[in-house]
Amino acid sequence: MTSSTYVKQRENQCPVSKSGSYPGIAGKVVVITGSGSGIGLAMAKAFARCGARLMLIDINNEALKREKTTLESSHPGVEIEIVCGSTTDEILVEEAMQRAHARFGAIDVLLNNAGIAMNKPSIELPVEEWRRAIDINLTGVFICAQAAGRRMIAQRCGVILNTASMFGVVSAPDRAAYCASKAGVVSLTKVLAVEWAQYGIRVNALAPGYIRTALMDELIEAGRIDVNHLVKQTPMGRLGDPDEIAELALFLASDSSAFITGQAIVADGGWVADGYKSKNTVTSTSAIGEQNADH
């Protein structure tokens, strides 16, 4: 199955509604990491549509500039700041948070989305690659949460959504570093939720399954992912769409989810509920849709 064939099949499914009402989003200051592509970009579009003010962080400066221009054109009046750099850089993250706070006066929502894929048999995984996955996928999430959390504690309110993965909830072969880092994100989410609830801060994790991003389409076209196999392994019979994860983020950031904290919300078309069904999945990346260029 080619990417174009899959897209046609996907278009025949029920469309993602983008007309929902999310109380409390308009005017909120939202920081989004890994926002130059994939799920992060879908989040930026969704929150801009709902009237949020945005701080976008990504390592791809050209993508940031391009998407800032596109968003400003599509949503006249939207306020956007961009910062190019890695979420593993404590100084850069702190400066980005200071900049957002100085311009907008608050940090209301952090969408902690930046991450990388890591797919290799455990016996062959170099320690430096293990450390890199942990550093970006877990330590970077902590750095951003801590920097945003300081502001949210002071203002006694806020929402943090950490992008984990369904592979942070269940395991899969050849993904030791990835699964460990994403399971760490789930655990970190629960710890912060418990610690910071007293300050009016809610912390949850998004755990996407296989999501059809531009990167996924490129890998399908290159023959590096057997999308037909993934579709068959997913009870709903399709991959997810970045917009579906963005809509989930809108709900979890809105007042409609005011009593939800400390949870890892799995959005995977039923994959986890049905179990990991095959050891022969042909894929060179976990391809959950959160990947950006390497940090």
N, C-alpha and C positions, 0 to 999 in steps of 0.2 A: 504493500500500500504506500503510495507516494504522499507527500505533504498535501499536494493539491487535491488528491482523492479524499484524504482525511478531512480537509477543510469543507469539502462539499457535503460529506456525511455529517459533520458537526453542525453545518448550517440547517440541516433538517431536524435537529433537536430543538427542544424548547429554548427560546432565546433568553438571555440574561436580562432581566428587567433593570432599567437604570432610572426608574421614576419614583423609587421609594423615598419616603420621608424619614430623615434621620435627625431627630431633635437634638439641638445643641452643637451641631457641626459648623454652621455658618459663623464666620468670624473667628473660629478657633485657630490657634497657631499650631501647625502640624509640621514636625520634623520627620523627613522620610529618608532613610539611608538606602543605598543601592537603588536609587530612583531613576537611573538613566535608561533602564530597559526592564523587560519582563514584568514580574509582579509589582516591583517598586514603581515602575512607570504607570502601570494600571492604577495603582493606589493614588499617585499624584493626579492623574486625570479625574478619578472619582472624587477626591476631596476638593479639587479645584471646582468641579461641577457643583458641589454643595456649598461653595462660598468660603472655604477655609483659606487661611493665609499660610504659605508654604515656605519651608526651608528644605531644599533638596541637596543631598550629599551623595556623591558618587566619585569613583576614580576616573571616569571617562569625561573629561572636560568638554569635549566636542558634543557628546550626547547631552550633557547638562544644558549647554547653551542652546542647542537645537530644540530640546523639549521645552525649555523656558519660553522660547519664542513661540512655539506652537501653542502652548497652554495660554499664553497671554493673548494670542490671536483668537483662540477658541472661546476663551472666557474673559471678555473685556472687564477690566477692573480688578482682576485677581492680582494679589501681591505675592511675589516670589523672590526669594533669595537663593543663590546657589553657592555651594562650596565644593571644590574638587579636592579629594584626598581620601586616605584610607581610614576606616573606622578603628583600626588598630593603633592609630596615632593619637595618644592622649591629648597632646597639646592642640592638635588640629581640631579634635572633637570639642574640646573645651572652648576654643575660639569660635567655633561654629555656633555653639549654644549661646555664648555671650553675644554674638552678632544677632542671632535670632531674637534674643531677649531684648537687646538694645533697640532693635527696629520695631518689634511688635509688642513688647511689654510683658510677654509671658511665654511659656512653653506649655501648651495644653495637652498635646498628644505627641508621642514618639512612636513611629513605625520603624522598628528595629529590624530592617529587612536585608541588609547586605550580607552576602555569604558566597561560598564557592562549593562546587561539587568535588568529590574525591572518590575515585572508583579504582581499586586495585586490590588484588589478592593480599591478604594480611601478611603472608610470608614474604612477599616482595615489596611491601610498603616501606620506603625509606623513612627513617625517623624525622628527617627534615620536612617531609611532606605531611607526616602526622602532626608535627608541631604547627605547620602552616595552617592546616585545617582547623585545629583547635584555636589557634590565635585569631583567625578571621571569623570563624563561625560561632565561637563561644566567648573568647576574651573581648573581641570587638563589640559584641552585644552587651557585655557587662560594662565596658567603658562608656558606651553611649547611654545605657540605662542609668549609670551612676551620675553622669554629667547632667542628664535631664532631671533625674530624681532630686538632685540638690535644689533645682528651681521649683519643682513641683512640691517638695516638702515645705519650702518657704511660702508658697502660695496656697498650700493645703488643698490641692486638688490636681488631678492629672490622670492620663491614661497612657500606659505603655503596652504596645503589642509587639511581641518578639516573634519573628518568623522562624519556626522550628521546621519540622517535616514529619510526615507519617513515619519516616525512618528514625525519628526520635522517640517514637512510641513502640514500634516493632523493629526487629533486626532484619538484616538481609546480608547475604554473602558478598564479599569483596567491597565492603563499605565500612570497615572498622573505624576509620577516622571520622567519616561522615556521620555514621550512626552515633558514635560516642559524643561528638560535638553537638549534635542536635538533641540527643537525650540530655546533655548538659544544659541546653537552652530551656528545655521543659522543666528541669529541676530548678534552675535559676529563677525561672518565672514564678514558680510556687513559693520559693523563699522570699523573693521581693514582694510578692502579693501579701504574704503574711506580715512581713516587716512594715510595709508602707500603708497598709489599710487604715491605720490610725490617723494618717495624714490625708485621707480622702483620695488616695491614689489607687487605681485599679491596674493590675498587671495580668495579662493573659498571653497565651501563645497561639499562633496560627500554625497548624500542622498540615500543609498541603500534600496531596498526592501528586501524581504525574499531571503536569500542567502544560498545555500547548502554548509555548512561547516561541518567539522568533528563533531562539537558539535551538529549541526542540525541532522546529521545522528544518533548520539547516542540517541537523544530525540525521533526521529522517531521510532527507534528500541524499545525504552522503552515504547512506546505508549503514550508519553506525547505531541506529536504534530501530528495532523491529516494532513499529507502532501497532501493527496488527496483533502481535502477541500481547502487548500492553493493554490494548482495548479488550481482548478476550479475557484477560486476567482481572479486569475491572467490572464488578457486577453491573454498573450502570451502562457498560458497553461503550464508553468513550473516555477521552481525556478531559481534564478540567480546562477552564478558560481563565486567564489572568483576571478578567473582569469579575468572575465569581469570587475570587479571593479578595479582590478590592471591595466588593459589596459586603463581604463578611467583616472586613476591617472597619468599614463605615458603621455597621451595626454595633460592633464591639467598642468602638470609640464614642458612640452616641449615648444619649441619656436612656435610650431604650434598654440598654444592658447594664443599668446602674447597680445591679446586685450580683453581677458576674465578675469574679476575680479568682486568680490562681488556677485557671483552667487551660488545658491544651485542646483547642477545638480542631478536630480532624476533619478535613474537607478533601476526600479522596475517592468519591464515587463508590464507596463500600469496600475498598481494597483491604483495609485493616480488619474490618469485621469478618471478611471471608478468609483471612489468613494469607500468608505468603505462599503462593501455590506452585512456584516453579523455581528450580535452581538454574534454569537455563535461559533466563531473560537476557536477550541480546541488547546490551546497552553499555555505552562507554561513559555514561554520566547518569547520576540519579535524576537529573532533568526535571526537578520539581518546579522549575519556573522561577526560582529566586536567584539564579546565577547571574553574575555580572562579570565583566572583565576582571582578571585577577587583581587582587589588592597588592 
